[in-house]
Amino acid sequence: MTTLRAAIPDDLHEAVLAQAEREHISVDALISRTLRAAVALPLLGLSVEERAVRGNWEDFDRIMSRVPDAPPVPGDEK
């Protein structure tokens, strides 16, 4: 196992801590899973269109239902 150090903004750190707590997993596990997904998709050689075809609207709706109905974080406004 390798240790990776990264400087991240405080608001991102707080979001990572909150997400890990919501999912009842460690921050290390959350970051490992996220990095694995980020590097695995391009390695599959799939285009965005090919990945989109594999999507499922029911899964999308289920996941999006977990997003709180709140105003965007300052700086993320449209």
Backbone bond lengths (Angstrom), bond angles and torsions (degrees), N, CA, C in turn:
res aa  C-N    CA-C-N  psi(-1)  N-CA   C-N-CA  omega(-1)  CA-C   N-CA-C  phi
1 M - - - 1.445 - - 1.525 107.61 -
2 T 1.316 116.70 142.85 1.453 123.29 -178.93 1.520 109.62 -114.59
3 T 1.308 116.01 143.72 1.463 121.64 175.90 1.518 108.60 -94.67
4 L 1.316 115.90 132.81 1.454 122.67 179.52 1.518 107.72 -120.26
5 R 1.319 116.61 129.88 1.468 121.34 177.58 1.521 108.12 -111.97
6 A 1.324 116.12 138.19 1.457 120.20 178.93 1.520 109.25 -145.10
7 A 1.309 116.02 140.21 1.457 121.34 173.50 1.524 107.47 -89.65
8 I 1.329 116.58 122.93 1.463 120.96 -179.28 1.526 108.88 -128.83
9 P 1.326 117.33 155.62 1.466 119.89 178.24 1.531 111.09 -62.36
10 D 1.319 115.88 150.91 1.462 120.84 -178.30 1.523 112.27 -58.54
11 D 1.342 117.36 -39.40 1.465 119.20 -178.48 1.530 111.35 -66.17
12 L 1.335 117.38 -34.62 1.460 120.07 176.38 1.525 110.51 -68.35
13 H 1.320 116.62 -40.64 1.468 120.66 177.66 1.521 110.48 -59.48
14 E 1.330 116.67 -45.09 1.464 120.47 178.75 1.527 110.96 -62.38
15 A 1.334 116.79 -40.02 1.463 120.54 179.23 1.522 111.28 -65.20
16 V 1.330 116.77 -40.09 1.467 121.17 178.78 1.528 110.03 -64.30
17 L 1.323 116.95 -45.01 1.467 120.56 178.30 1.523 111.04 -59.68
18 A 1.329 116.36 -44.28 1.463 120.65 -179.26 1.524 111.23 -65.34
19 Q 1.341 116.84 -42.65 1.467 120.43 -179.54 1.525 110.73 -64.63
20 A 1.309 116.89 -43.40 1.468 120.30 179.06 1.523 110.33 -61.47
21 E 1.326 116.40 -40.67 1.463 119.58 178.44 1.525 111.26 -65.27
22 R 1.346 116.99 -42.82 1.472 120.42 178.76 1.524 111.60 -60.92
23 E 1.330 116.07 -36.11 1.461 120.18 -177.34 1.523 112.85 -91.19
24 H 1.343 115.81 -0.66 1.469 121.50 179.25 1.530 111.95 56.37
25 I 1.342 114.88 44.27 1.455 120.70 176.50 1.524 108.22 -133.20
26 S 1.318 116.35 165.13 1.456 119.89 178.50 1.533 110.25 -74.58
27 V 1.325 115.15 158.61 1.459 119.99 175.91 1.523 109.34 -60.48
28 D 1.329 117.40 -40.80 1.464 121.01 178.38 1.532 111.26 -58.13
29 A 1.334 116.28 -43.55 1.468 119.88 -179.68 1.521 111.10 -65.70
30 L 1.341 116.80 -41.32 1.458 120.59 179.57 1.528 110.90 -63.31
31 I 1.322 116.31 -46.39 1.464 119.95 -179.17 1.525 110.88 -66.71
32 S 1.320 117.91 -41.53 1.470 120.83 178.56 1.524 110.90 -60.40
33 R 1.333 115.97 -45.43 1.464 120.31 -179.82 1.519 110.89 -63.04
34 T 1.323 116.87 -42.41 1.457 121.33 -178.73 1.522 111.41 -66.83
35 L 1.330 116.80 -44.33 1.464 119.81 177.96 1.525 111.19 -64.65
36 R 1.330 116.51 -40.09 1.469 119.77 179.23 1.526 110.53 -60.13
37 A 1.328 116.48 -43.39 1.467 120.35 179.23 1.526 110.82 -66.56
38 A 1.320 116.82 -38.93 1.467 120.31 -177.78 1.520 112.13 -66.13
39 V 1.312 117.62 -37.39 1.469 118.87 -178.59 1.519 111.97 -91.35
40 A 1.314 118.95 -20.61 1.462 120.90 -177.30 1.521 112.13 -74.64
41 L 1.321 118.39 -40.01 1.461 119.82 -175.99 1.519 112.31 -61.03
42 P 1.336 119.47 -48.71 1.472 117.38 177.78 1.526 112.39 -62.89
43 L 1.324 117.72 -31.63 1.460 120.23 -179.84 1.520 112.13 -68.77
44 L 1.333 116.63 -21.97 1.459 119.61 178.40 1.520 111.43 -71.39
45 G 1.325 116.62 -14.93 1.456 120.41 179.22 1.512 113.36 75.47
46 L 1.313 117.38 20.01 1.454 120.66 -178.65 1.518 110.12 -95.12
47 S 1.309 116.12 139.26 1.452 120.28 174.82 1.522 108.60 -77.76
48 V 1.315 116.11 168.78 1.454 120.69 177.16 1.530 109.93 -58.58
49 E 1.315 116.12 -41.50 1.465 120.19 -179.60 1.528 111.42 -63.72
50 E 1.336 116.29 -41.08 1.465 119.63 179.65 1.526 111.42 -67.01
51 R 1.325 116.60 -36.56 1.468 119.66 177.52 1.519 109.91 -69.61
52 A 1.345 117.24 -36.94 1.460 120.75 -178.77 1.525 111.10 -62.83
53 V 1.311 116.92 -38.07 1.466 121.00 -179.92 1.529 110.81 -61.18
54 R 1.328 116.12 -29.85 1.473 120.71 -178.96 1.519 111.83 -79.18
55 G 1.346 117.20 -6.36 1.461 121.61 -177.58 1.522 112.23 -69.26
56 N 1.314 115.04 165.70 1.456 121.39 -178.35 1.529 107.32 -138.43
57 W 1.336 117.46 119.85 1.461 120.88 -176.77 1.519 112.30 -63.82
58 E 1.324 118.35 -33.35 1.469 120.00 178.28 1.523 110.52 -64.57
59 D 1.331 116.53 -43.39 1.462 119.85 176.56 1.520 110.88 -63.24
60 F 1.333 116.61 -42.12 1.463 120.99 178.87 1.530 110.43 -58.64
61 D 1.332 116.76 -48.92 1.464 120.58 -179.78 1.523 111.65 -62.25
62 R 1.323 116.55 -39.66 1.473 120.76 179.32 1.525 110.40 -63.34
63 I 1.305 116.37 -44.57 1.465 120.60 -179.51 1.522 110.65 -68.37
64 M 1.320 117.31 -44.35 1.462 120.74 -178.71 1.527 112.16 -66.05
65 S 1.321 117.65 -24.92 1.463 119.91 178.69 1.527 111.35 -66.55
66 R 1.324 117.18 -17.36 1.472 121.01 178.51 1.533 112.49 -83.77
67 V 1.327 117.18 -11.51 1.465 120.36 -178.37 1.524 108.30 -76.17
68 P 1.333 117.26 125.91 1.469 118.75 -178.73 1.524 111.83 -66.01
69 D 1.319 115.32 145.84 1.460 121.35 177.16 1.520 107.26 -84.14
70 A 1.314 115.58 87.01 1.459 121.76 -175.72 1.521 109.21 -141.33
71 P 1.316 116.43 158.01 1.472 118.65 177.72 1.527 109.90 -65.52
72 P 1.335 117.45 155.81 1.460 120.02 -179.86 1.533 111.71 -65.74
73 V 1.312 114.79 156.02 1.450 121.65 175.63 1.527 107.41 -64.76
74 P 1.319 118.38 139.61 1.468 119.42 178.89 1.537 110.99 -50.84
75 G 1.320 114.63 130.73 1.448 121.28 -177.29 1.519 112.19 101.74
76 D 1.345 117.21 -18.67 1.465 121.63 179.04 1.520 112.87 -101.11
77 E 1.330 117.07 6.71 1.454 119.30 179.62 1.513 110.08 -64.17
78 K 1.302 115.94 156.82 1.457 121.13 178.74 1.488 110.85 -66.89
